[in-house]
């Protein structure tokens, strides 16, 4: 790993105790949001070698024990209609919908100075805003949560009046987990 890269590719660079749906052991894990992979080691192994967790159905749920944060391996559909699989944080699960967020870190390459009058910029990992996804219980894939009231109404036309009333009374829009949760509560009511 290049030591001149600023930032970290981990949501939390410290390993946390966790359970994995395929194992009865408690393992130490951390999530690499740049590569969308979990690293782990067995705390009872004297070598403490670090491995990657296979993205497979048997490793579907990873629960961090200190925060009870639950990552779930889910299929999602991109804007180009291609299907991908990665880990999402469970935000809220109801009988009708599940709300997830995708934690994101991007890499910005080094930008050397073009001349002595300009400054250079180091390579770095940057934590960017999380993306939210929604899944109807009957659906196979997650889809990106709409970015606007208009898109939300298009996705849920039968809830148009409730959505319009919500946004009339709540000017905050889509910013925090609580905002998204309140919209899920609205859709399930």
C-alpha positions as CSV (number, residue, x, y, z in Angstrom):
1,X,0.0,0.0,0.0
2,X,1.3,3.4,-0.9
3,X,1.9,5.3,2.3
4,X,1.6,8.7,0.6
5,X,-2.2,8.3,0.2
6,X,-4.1,10.5,2.6
7,X,-7.3,9.3,4.3
8,X,-8.5,5.8,4.7
9,X,-10.4,3.4,2.6
10,X,-12.2,2.0,5.7
11,X,-15.4,3.3,7.2
12,X,-13.8,2.6,10.5
13,X,-10.1,1.5,10.3
14,X,-10.3,-0.3,13.6
15,X,-11.3,-3.9,13.5
16,X,-14.6,-4.6,15.4
17,X,-15.9,-7.9,16.8
18,X,-18.6,-9.3,14.6
19,X,-20.7,-12.3,13.7
20,X,-21.0,-13.6,10.2
21,X,-24.0,-15.6,9.2
22,X,-21.9,-18.5,8.0
23,X,-19.9,-18.9,11.2
24,X,-20.5,-19.5,14.9
25,X,-17.2,-17.8,15.7
26,X,-16.9,-14.2,16.6
27,X,-14.4,-12.6,14.3
28,X,-12.7,-9.2,14.0
29,X,-13.8,-7.4,10.9
30,X,-13.5,-4.0,9.1
31,X,-15.2,-2.8,6.0
32,X,-13.2,-1.5,3.1
33,X,-15.8,0.8,1.4
34,X,-13.5,1.5,-1.5
35,X,-13.3,-2.1,-2.7
36,X,-16.6,-3.0,-1.0
37,X,-15.0,-6.0,0.8
38,X,-14.8,-7.0,4.4
39,X,-11.4,-8.0,5.9
40,X,-11.3,-10.3,9.0
41,X,-9.1,-12.2,11.3
42,X,-9.7,-14.7,14.0
43,X,-8.8,-13.3,17.4
44,X,-8.0,-16.8,18.7
45,X,-5.5,-17.4,16.0
46,X,-2.0,-16.5,17.2
47,X,-0.9,-15.4,13.6
48,X,-3.7,-12.8,13.3
49,X,-3.5,-13.2,9.5
50,X,-6.0,-11.0,7.7
51,X,-8.3,-12.5,5.0
52,X,-11.2,-11.3,2.8
53,X,-14.7,-12.5,3.3
54,X,-16.2,-14.0,0.2
55,X,-19.2,-12.3,-1.2
56,X,-21.6,-15.2,-1.1
57,X,-25.0,-16.1,0.2
58,X,-23.5,-18.0,3.1
59,X,-21.8,-14.7,4.2
60,X,-24.9,-12.6,3.7
61,X,-25.2,-10.9,7.1
62,X,-22.3,-9.4,9.1
63,X,-23.3,-7.8,12.4
64,X,-20.9,-5.6,14.3
65,X,-21.4,-6.4,17.9
66,X,-20.3,-3.2,19.5
67,X,-22.8,-1.1,17.5
68,X,-25.3,-3.7,16.4
69,X,-24.7,-2.3,12.9
70,X,-25.8,-4.9,10.4
71,X,-24.4,-5.2,6.9
72,X,-26.3,-7.3,4.4
73,X,-25.1,-8.6,1.1
74,X,-27.7,-7.5,-1.5
75,X,-28.2,-7.4,-5.2
76,X,-28.9,-3.9,-6.6
77,X,-29.7,-2.6,-10.0
78,X,-27.6,0.3,-11.5
79,X,-29.0,3.0,-13.7
80,X,-27.9,1.0,-16.7
81,X,-30.0,-1.9,-15.5
82,X,-27.0,-4.1,-14.7
83,X,-27.2,-6.1,-11.4
84,X,-24.4,-6.0,-8.9
85,X,-23.9,-7.4,-5.4
86,X,-22.4,-5.6,-2.4
87,X,-22.8,-5.0,1.3
88,X,-25.3,-2.4,2.5
89,X,-26.1,-1.2,6.0
90,X,-29.6,-2.1,7.1
91,X,-31.3,1.1,8.1
92,X,-34.9,0.0,8.5
93,X,-36.8,-3.2,7.6
94,X,-40.6,-3.3,7.6
95,X,-43.2,-5.8,6.3
96,X,-43.4,-3.9,3.0
97,X,-40.0,-2.2,2.5
98,X,-36.4,-2.4,3.4
99,X,-34.2,0.7,3.5
100,X,-30.4,0.3,3.1
101,X,-27.5,2.7,2.7
102,X,-24.3,2.1,0.8
103,X,-21.3,3.6,2.5
104,X,-18.9,5.1,0.0
105,X,-15.3,6.1,-0.2
106,X,-13.7,7.3,-3.5
107,X,-10.1,7.6,-4.5
108,X,-8.7,10.8,-5.9
109,X,-5.3,10.3,-7.6
110,X,-2.3,12.4,-7.0
111,X,-2.2,15.6,-9.0
112,X,1.4,17.0,-9.4
113,X,1.9,20.7,-9.7
114,X,2.0,21.8,-13.4
115,X,4.5,24.5,-12.5
116,X,6.0,26.3,-9.5
117,X,3.0,28.7,-9.4
118,X,0.5,25.9,-8.7
119,X,0.3,23.5,-5.9
120,X,0.2,19.7,-6.0
121,X,-2.5,17.6,-4.5
122,X,-1.7,14.2,-2.8
123,X,-3.6,11.0,-3.6
124,X,-6.4,10.5,-1.1
125,X,-9.4,8.5,-0.1
126,X,-12.5,10.6,0.5
127,X,-15.6,9.6,2.4
128,X,-18.5,10.8,0.4
129,X,-22.2,10.9,1.1
130,X,-23.9,7.6,1.6
131,X,-26.4,6.4,-1.1
132,X,-29.8,5.1,0.0
133,X,-31.6,2.1,-1.6
134,X,-35.0,0.7,-1.2
135,X,-36.4,-2.7,-1.7
136,X,-40.0,-3.9,-1.7
137,X,-40.3,-7.1,0.2
138,X,-41.6,-8.9,-3.0
139,X,-38.7,-7.6,-5.2
140,X,-35.5,-9.3,-5.9
141,X,-33.2,-6.2,-6.2
142,X,-32.6,-3.0,-4.4
143,X,-33.1,0.2,-6.4
144,X,-31.6,3.6,-5.6
145,X,-33.9,5.7,-3.4
146,X,-35.3,8.6,-5.4
147,X,-33.4,11.9,-5.1
148,X,-36.5,14.1,-5.2
149,X,-40.1,14.4,-4.3
150,X,-41.0,14.1,-8.0
151,X,-39.1,10.9,-8.4
152,X,-40.6,9.5,-5.2
153,X,-44.1,10.2,-6.4
154,X,-43.2,8.5,-9.8
155,X,-42.1,5.4,-7.9
156,X,-45.1,5.4,-5.5
157,X,-48.0,7.1,-7.4
158,X,-50.6,5.6,-5.1
159,X,-49.0,7.6,-2.2
160,X,-48.9,10.9,-4.0
161,X,-51.1,12.9,-1.6
162,X,-49.2,11.6,1.5
163,X,-45.8,12.4,-0.1
164,X,-46.9,15.9,-1.1
165,X,-48.2,16.6,2.4
166,X,-45.0,15.2,4.0
167,X,-42.8,17.5,1.9
168,X,-45.1,20.5,2.5
169,X,-44.7,20.0,6.3
170,X,-41.0,18.9,6.2
171,X,-38.6,21.1,4.4
172,X,-35.5,19.0,5.3
173,X,-35.9,16.5,2.4
174,X,-33.4,13.7,2.1
175,X,-30.4,14.3,4.4
176,X,-30.2,11.9,7.4
177,X,-31.1,8.4,8.2
178,X,-34.1,9.8,10.2
179,X,-35.4,11.6,7.1
180,X,-35.3,8.4,5.1
181,X,-36.9,6.4,7.9
182,X,-39.7,8.9,8.2
183,X,-40.4,8.5,4.5
184,X,-40.4,4.7,4.8
185,X,-42.8,5.0,7.7
186,X,-45.0,7.2,5.5
187,X,-45.0,4.7,2.7
188,X,-45.9,1.8,5.0
189,X,-48.8,3.7,6.7
